[in-house]
Amino acid sequence: MRIPRFLGWTWLLAASLACAGLHAGQPATKAVILATTTSTQDSGLLDELIPRFAKQTGYVVKTIAVGSGQAIAMGKKGEADVLLVHSPDAEKALMAEGSGANRRIVMHNDFILLGPATDPAHLRGKGAAAAFQAIAAGHALFISRGDNSGTHAQEKKLWAAAGLKPEGAWYQQTGLGMGQTLAVASEKRAYTLSDRGTYLALHKKLGLEILSEGDAALLNVYHVIEVNPARHPKVNTPGARAFADFLVSKDVQTLIKEFGIGTFGSPLFFPDAGKPE
Amino acid sequence: MDLIWEGLRKALELLLTLDPEVLRITLLSLEVSGLATLISLVIGLGIAIPVALNEFPGKRLVIALLNTGMGLPPVVVGLFVTVLLWRSGPFGFLEILYTPTAMILAQAVIASPIIAGISLSALQHLPPGLRLQILALGASRPQMVWLLLKEARLPLLAAVMAGFGGVISEVGASIMVGGNIKGQTRVLTTATVMETSKGNFEVAFALSILLLVLAFTVNAVLTHLQQRNRPR
């Protein structure tokens, strides 16, 4: 009995080493690291686009879905090759700092102000600034992303535009992605700001309604940025360029336009490639 | 309650239809955590055996450090490993961040102190006269170590189970160093987090059930190994 058991362990070890070797054999040079926002992943758009890109070009894409703030920070450190983000002020800062090489518009949707159907602070039909003032005046519970994401940056901008500094027990931060933040807001019957794409993808499971929309201040624009190889020499430049070109290509723009119509009844994103900001 | 039934139904459905994506996620979980546990077993015993069998100044400090390491938070390990593996980090040239290899590495760091700590106390728990007895019967030192390990195999397998349980269930390090990339580094725990954030609670629940089944199966096998020929 003794010898076979000992051999059993050896086999296991040999098998595991073989597996490890398999992984080591993967070509590392062809991978493109895409740092992006949670909304592109949570809405399911990337699951549609990435396999198509892989098939067209042969590049392996490593998608790291984090908030736009973290995605841009990864670009700044040269830890990502290409960014798909929606935080215009932070993007411009990145370009000015020199870590971004080529910033192109991809698509837009809009931010919407959500809350329970009972709407205790009477937001329905108000513009963005008036709605934020009503929330603060009524000390109505508001759930913020609080994670430096594009949506959080937009939210801070909207509070500032309304002349307010949100503070107090009614203003709570989750530090989570959009999907989870929506779930928290729904459970707590609170107000929150979301991009339309993630809300449409999830709204059947949420007790939240759109209370304020359509304000020009609520526009949500996504850009693709290639990380500057002059600043970060380890960047996969051809891969980043291929992915950025892919996003603004005619086929993919059509795909973006039609994405979600079948599942959610309306498009989640509107293609914008080639348009001025 | 509905959610639980729906989750169970979905889990069965995913299992029975052998959904290729779910299968791949499950196998990767098993592979990453299994390999990490094996590596940790080697490292853990490599630390536990010399510490248990030798007297040296600072031994208590080493043991205290090992015991602290048993509670190493996965996110802390994840953060350290990520920073080390960044392109701009000292091991960036390896280009293994966001690969299963990086996940195995991080999980091995988490499991090694667990296995070392439990193995150490297992070896220290053996009757002190046993070593002398074995040596007196003319055994060489490797033979003596082998016999001691065999004698302590019950708690040693418990150490392996604790190590495996620690890494198969952790999510913090895996999501940081792996990135939860579809088809490459997505494992059961990170997929569960993602499906939850997508609002797909049934799928998340189904993945959780799969994780529990996987953990149970592995532990059942190890328990079988542990309990057969048990000294009575």
Contacts between the chains, C-beta under 8 A, distances in Angstrom:
chain1	res1	chain2	res2	distance
A	1	B	229	7.2
A	12	B	38	6.8
A	13	B	38	6.5
A	16	B	34	6.9
A	16	B	35	4.9
A	16	B	38	5.4
A	19	B	31	5.8
A	19	B	35	6.5
A	20	B	35	6.4
A	20	B	101	7.2
A	20	B	104	7.3
A	23	B	99	6.5
A	23	B	100	5.1
A	23	B	101	5.3
A	24	B	101	6.7
A	26	B	99	7.1
A	28	B	95	4.3
A	28	B	96	7.7
A	28	B	99	7.8
A	31	B	98	7.8
A	33	B	98	6.9
A	38	B	197	7.1
A	41	B	194	7.5
A	41	B	198	8.0
A	42	B	197	6.1
A	42	B	198	5.1
A	42	B	199	8.0
A	44	B	198	7.7
A	47	B	182	7.0
A	50	B	182	7.2
A	60	B	184	7.4
A	62	B	98	4.7
A	62	B	179	6.0
A	62	B	181	5.1
A	62	B	184	6.9
A	63	B	179	7.3
A	63	B	181	5.8
A	63	B	182	7.2
A	64	B	98	7.0
A	64	B	179	4.7
A	64	B	181	7.7
A	65	B	180	7.4
A	77	B	86	7.1
A	77	B	88	6.0
A	78	B	87	5.9
A	78	B	88	6.3
A	79	B	86	5.5
A	79	B	87	5.8
A	79	B	88	7.1
A	176	B	197	7.2
A	177	B	197	4.9
A	178	B	197	7.9
A	179	B	196	7.8
A	179	B	197	3.9
A	179	B	198	5.3
A	179	B	199	5.6
A	180	B	196	6.9
A	180	B	197	4.6
A	182	B	199	7.5
A	183	B	199	6.6
A	201	B	198	7.4
A	201	B	199	7.5
A	202	B	198	7.3
A	202	B	199	4.1
A	205	B	199	4.7
A	205	B	201	7.3
A	206	B	199	7.5
A	232	B	87	7.6
A	234	B	87	4.6
A	234	B	88	8.0
A	234	B	92	7.2
